[in-house]
């Protein structure tokens, strides 16, 4: 929580007590550096990189890196710091690169940064598929996709597992179509819109006896909308 909230002094204390590492992962395989990159806390990112630069290319459960997190959220300075620290433009488990994410969400400056980095590094990136750019109204109600950590608008497609994360593991349409699933392969998510209404024609449920096997995470969903910026409820940009 300290890295997600940007409390640098708390992060420093945690890393100096000997019990926490910058490479420590949560139940989704996300490191402290990933969380700070995702939430846009540049000072925390720089501190963590100074403590453990090897964490820069660690991936989460879905193959996503810190650079992908920064690219999809539009955190230009953080993306630059990560590249300077040796971040690679690796695709995630569903072949979505940091450049794909930047283009998908209209972050032109980051797209250009990544293209220039690819050119100077001898990486071919111009052949990547250009995804359709999507935007969301700043104050629209939303939930959060547990895979990509982006907003799912209330009228958008949402696939929810009723067992993982205390019954609120949500997967957006993009991630579900790409092949992402919840924490247990045996679970079948419920198809609904993100306001919580299921589709009457498609209804799946997780097995009740699977519930006690979950590594439940602390995850909150915001149904009241946001200001279009990063917030405590895992905002989009």
Buried (B, 14 or more C-beta within 10 A) or exposed (E): EBBBBBBBEBBBEBBEEEEBBBBBBBBBBBBBBBBBBBBBBBEBBBBBBEBBBEBBBBBBBBBBBBBBBBBBBBBBEBBBBBBEBEBBBBBBBBEBBBBBBBBBBEBEEBBEBBBEBBEEEEBEBEEBEEBEEEEBEEEBBBBBBBBBBBBBBBEBBBBBBBBBBBEBBBBBBBBBEBEBBBBBEEBBBBBBBBBBEBEEEEEBEBEEEBBEEBEBBEBEBBEEBBEBEBEEBBBBB
